[in-house]
Amino acid sequence: MVFDADFSSEEQWIAGRSWAYPHGGPTNPGDNKLDHLVADPSYSRTGVFRATRRPDGNWDAGLLTTEGSPEGFLVRAGDVLEARVRLPVETGAWPAIWTWLDGGQEIDIFEYHPDNPDLLELSNRVRGRHLYFRNPAVRPGAWVDFRVELGARSVVWWVNGARVFDDRRGVGRSWRAHLIVNLSVCAGRYHPAPAPGTSEMSYEVAELRVYRG
């Protein structure tokens, strides 16, 4: 094991900004997001990633990244990432664990939208492969276990112990990227925005580890 996430650690993680967002944040409307990233530790540092409605229509939202942190951890080709996640229940929630470096290198360990309650989005955006994975065990509020083998020739996803997607594209031998964990909020173009009566949403990441052979 080369990385064991301690979300409270300011050595491992930077809160509330990422160059995956224009100018490092705090907003990203071009990606149909209502996020307004905040460094407030109550939004991310406990492993519960939260978002709350703002008066201006955006949402204060939690994001952590290893990009720019003192440790500056990078996942590499050949690494295996494991995570345990409790999915959100609120319409408009958009949780994800993903990778990013220098404008790309994105592997989406998962994305989820409660309006598609049984569906996980698993994506290799480095080489253009993805799967919409449906399963009855995937539902709002459920705990889900992920294992992703970040292979040079193939990225392989396991969900709740079952091998569900072998993309046969991989990331290439020299691939590396930082980790991002966050809760975005949908603006309504592709998935419904939050209901008017919703003022808060959250999801939890109980474990996040990286292994290297």
Rosetta blueprint (number, residue, H / E / L):
1 M L
2 V L
3 F E
4 D E
5 A L
6 D L
7 F L
8 S L
9 S L
10 E L
11 E L
12 Q L
13 W L
14 I E
15 A E
16 G L
17 R L
18 S L
19 W L
20 A L
21 Y L
22 P H
23 H H
24 G H
25 G L
26 P L
27 T L
28 N L
29 P H
30 G H
31 D H
32 N L
33 K E
34 L L
35 D E
36 H E
37 L E
38 V E
39 A L
40 D L
41 P H
42 S H
43 Y H
44 S L
45 R L
46 T L
47 G L
48 V E
49 F E
50 R E
51 A E
52 T E
53 R E
54 R L
55 P L
56 D L
57 G L
58 N L
59 W E
60 D E
61 A E
62 G E
63 L E
64 L E
65 T E
66 T L
67 E L
68 G L
69 S L
70 P L
71 E L
72 G L
73 F L
74 L L
75 V E
76 R E
77 A L
78 G L
79 D L
80 V E
81 L E
82 E E
83 A E
84 R E
85 V E
86 R E
87 L L
88 P L
89 V L
90 E L
91 T L
92 G L
93 A E
94 W E
95 P E
96 A E
97 I E
98 W E
99 T E
100 W E
101 L E
102 D L
103 G L
104 G E
105 Q L
106 E L
107 I E
108 D E
109 I E
110 F E
111 E E
112 Y E
113 H L
114 P L
115 D L
116 N L
117 P L
118 D L
119 L E
120 L E
121 E E
122 L E
123 S E
124 N E
125 R L
126 V L
127 R L
128 G L
129 R E
130 H E
131 L E
132 Y E
133 F E
134 R E
135 N L
136 P L
137 A L
138 V L
139 R L
140 P L
141 G L
142 A L
143 W E
144 V E
145 D E
146 F E
147 R E
148 V E
149 E E
150 L E
151 G L
152 A L
153 R L
154 S L
155 V E
156 V E
157 W E
158 W E
159 V E
160 N L
161 G L
162 A E
163 R E
164 V E
165 F E
166 D E
167 D L
168 R L
169 R L
170 G L
171 V L
172 G L
173 R L
174 S L
175 W L
176 R E
177 A E
178 H E
179 L E
180 I E
181 V E
182 N E
183 L E
184 S E
185 V E
186 C E
187 A L
188 G L
189 R L
190 Y L
191 H L
192 P L
193 A L
194 P L
195 A L
196 P L
197 G L
198 T L
199 S L
200 E E
201 M E
202 S E
203 Y E
204 E E
205 V E
206 A E
207 E E
208 L E
209 R E
210 V E
211 Y E
212 R L
213 G L
